[in-house]
């Protein structure tokens, strides 16, 4: 595996010289990984050329790379916007993150992030739907809207986001934005636990009547927290 990524970079460079078909999305993402993880200038330059050719995936990946560089924020915003406007849902999500999160000398702007998260969520990006649910729930950048929050959390849940399942279980338990439904709340909690979401595992451990299962659930939650669980 040690030489796979450098070999891929070389192959992409040769392909560009011979005017062969453009690389696939997976190849571009691997190229971006090389540029980011290895600080590979050659890979980054090739990524820049692909972005200049108007490839949305390259624009998105280069924009994500630049997000980590305060001096390149304007370029990151431009590239992510170009990719998002071309229909790239991941780019729209990262553009939303760029606006929502504060940076040195820059104030967060949740209201500006909302439409990009919405575009990403409607494009099937689960984390974007979760962000919208949280923003609507907390009145972050938009008026507080419990019913709207529940709708976005439902979409995120349908897309497989365990954090959303967990939050939605609370909404159904408390009747926050939806009609109270204890059975639905319990099912969502179980579903989030099946996705190995630590808070759901812990919550379920405290509510099940079986001490043996409760012990297993609590142990599993602890193990996932210890392993820096962060997939959702």
C-alpha positions in Angstrom: 0.0 0.0 0.0 3.1 2.2 0.6 3.6 3.0 -3.1 -0.1 3.0 -4.3 -0.8 6.7 -4.0 2.5 8.0 -5.5 2.0 5.6 -8.4 -1.5 6.9 -8.9 -0.2 10.5 -9.0 2.3 9.5 -11.6 -0.3 7.7 -13.7 -2.6 10.8 -13.6 0.2 13.1 -14.6 1.1 10.8 -17.6 -2.6 10.6 -18.6 -2.8 14.4 -18.6 0.3 14.6 -20.9 -1.2 12.1 -23.3 -4.6 13.8 -23.3 -6.2 10.6 -22.2 -9.7 10.6 -20.6 -10.0 12.6 -17.4 -9.7 10.7 -14.1 -12.7 9.3 -12.2 -14.1 10.9 -9.1 -12.4 8.1 -7.0 -9.0 8.9 -8.6 -9.4 12.6 -7.9 -10.3 11.9 -4.3 -7.3 9.7 -3.9 -5.1 12.4 -5.5 -6.6 14.9 -2.9 -5.8 12.5 -0.1 -2.2 12.3 -1.3 -2.0 16.1 -1.4 -3.4 16.5 2.1 -1.9 13.6 4.0 1.6 13.7 2.4 1.8 17.4 1.7 2.6 16.3 -1.9 3.1 19.5 -4.0 2.9 17.5 -7.3 -0.4 16.0 -6.4 -1.8 19.4 -5.3 -0.6 21.0 -8.6 -2.3 18.3 -10.6 -5.5 18.8 -8.5 -5.3 22.5 -9.3 -5.1 21.7 -13.1 -8.1 19.5 -12.9 -10.1 22.1 -11.0 -9.1 24.7 -13.6 -10.5 22.4 -16.2 -13.9 22.7 -14.5 -14.1 19.3 -12.8 -16.5 19.8 -9.8 -14.9 16.9 -7.8 -11.5 18.5 -8.2 -12.9 21.9 -7.3 -14.5 20.4 -4.2 -11.5 18.5 -3.1 -9.2 21.5 -3.6 -11.6 23.7 -1.8 -11.7 21.3 1.2 -7.9 21.3 1.2 -7.8 25.1 1.2 -10.4 25.2 4.0 -7.6 24.3 6.4 -5.4 27.2 5.3 -6.7 30.6 6.6 -4.8 32.5 3.9 -6.6 30.5 1.2 -10.1 30.9 2.5 -11.2 33.1 -0.4 -10.0 30.4 -2.9 -11.7 27.7 -0.8 -15.0 29.6 -0.9 -14.7 30.2 -4.7 -13.9 26.5 -5.5 -16.6 25.1 -3.2 -19.2 27.5 -4.6 -18.2 26.5 -8.2 -18.6 22.8 -7.4 -21.8 23.3 -5.4 -23.3 25.3 -8.3 -22.5 22.4 -10.6 -24.6 20.1 -8.3 -21.9 18.6 -6.0 -23.7 17.9 -2.7 -20.6 17.4 -0.8 -19.2 20.7 -1.9 -22.4 22.4 -0.8 -22.1 20.8 2.6 -18.5 22.0 3.0 -19.4 25.5 1.8 -22.1 25.5 4.5 -19.4 24.5 7.1 -17.2 27.3 5.8 -19.9 29.8 6.6 -21.2 28.3 9.8 -17.9 27.8 11.6 -15.9 30.9 12.8 -12.3 31.4 11.7 -9.6 33.7 12.8 -10.8 37.2 12.1 -14.1 35.9 10.6 -17.5 35.7 12.3 -19.6 32.7 11.7 -22.7 33.2 9.5 -25.2 30.5 10.1 -27.8 32.2 8.0 -25.5 32.1 4.9 -24.8 28.5 5.6 -28.4 27.4 5.5 -29.1 27.4 1.8 -26.0 25.4 1.0 -26.8 22.9 3.7 -30.3 22.7 2.2 -28.9 22.0 -1.2 -26.6 19.4 0.1 -29.4 17.7 2.1 -31.7 17.7 -0.9 -28.8 16.1 -2.7 -28.6 13.2 -0.2 -26.0 14.5 2.2 -27.0 13.2 5.6 -24.8 15.4 7.7 -26.2 18.5 6.0 -29.8 17.3 6.9 -28.6 16.9 10.5 -27.1 20.4 10.5 -30.4 21.8 9.3 -32.3 19.9 11.9 -30.0 21.2 14.7 -30.2 24.8 13.3 -34.0 24.8 13.1 -34.2 23.1 16.6 -31.9 25.7 18.2 -32.8 28.8 16.2 -29.3 29.0 14.9 -29.3 31.5 11.9 -33.0 30.8 11.3 -36.2 31.1 13.4 -36.7 28.2 15.8 -38.9 25.7 14.1 -39.4 22.4 16.0 -41.6 20.9 13.2 -39.1 21.9 10.5 -36.3 20.5 12.7 -38.1 17.2 12.9 -38.5 17.0 9.2 -34.8 17.6 8.6 -33.9 15.1 11.3 -36.2 12.6 9.7 -34.4 13.0 6.3 -31.0 12.7 8.0 -32.3 9.6 9.8 -33.6 8.1 6.5 -30.2 8.7 5.0 -28.6 6.7 7.8 -27.4 9.3 10.3 -27.4 7.8 13.8 -27.1 11.2 15.6 -30.3 12.3 13.8 -32.1 9.1 14.8 -31.1 9.7 18.4 -32.4 13.3 18.4 -35.6 12.3 16.6 -36.2 9.7 19.3 -36.2 12.5 21.8 -38.5 14.6 19.7 -41.1 11.8 19.6 -40.7 11.1 23.3 -41.2 14.7 24.2 -43.6 15.7 21.4 -41.2 18.4 20.2 -42.3 19.3 16.7 -44.1 16.0 16.2 -47.0 14.3 18.0 -45.8 12.3 21.0 -45.2 8.7 20.0 -43.4 6.5 22.7 -43.2 3.5 20.4 -41.6 5.5 17.6 -39.2 7.1 20.1 -38.2 3.6 21.3 -37.7 2.3 17.8 -35.5 5.2 16.8 -33.4 4.8 19.9 -32.9 1.1 19.1 -32.1 2.1 15.5 -29.4 4.6 16.6 -27.9 2.0 19.0 -27.8 -0.5 16.1 -25.7 2.1 14.3 -23.3 2.0 17.3 -24.0 5.6 18.3 -22.6 5.9 21.9 -25.2 8.2 23.4 -27.9 5.9 22.1 -26.2 2.8 23.5 -25.8 4.5 26.8 -29.4 5.8 26.9 -30.7 2.3 25.9 -28.6 0.7 28.6 -30.4 2.9 31.2 -33.8 2.0 30.0 -33.8 -1.7 29.1 -35.0 -4.1 31.7 -32.4 -6.8 31.1 -29.3 -6.2 33.3 -27.2 -8.4 31.1 -28.0 -6.5 28.0 -27.7 -3.2 29.8 -24.1 -4.2 30.8 -23.2 -5.1 27.2 -24.7 -1.9 25.9 -22.8 0.3 28.4 -19.5 -1.6 27.6 -20.1 -1.1 23.9 -20.7 2.6 24.4 -17.6 3.0 26.4 -15.5 1.2 23.8 -16.8 3.4 21.0 -16.1 6.6 23.0 -12.6 5.3 23.8 -11.9 4.7 20.1 -12.7 8.3 19.3 -16.0 7.5 17.6 -16.8 10.3 15.2 -18.5 8.9 12.1 -21.8 10.7 12.6 
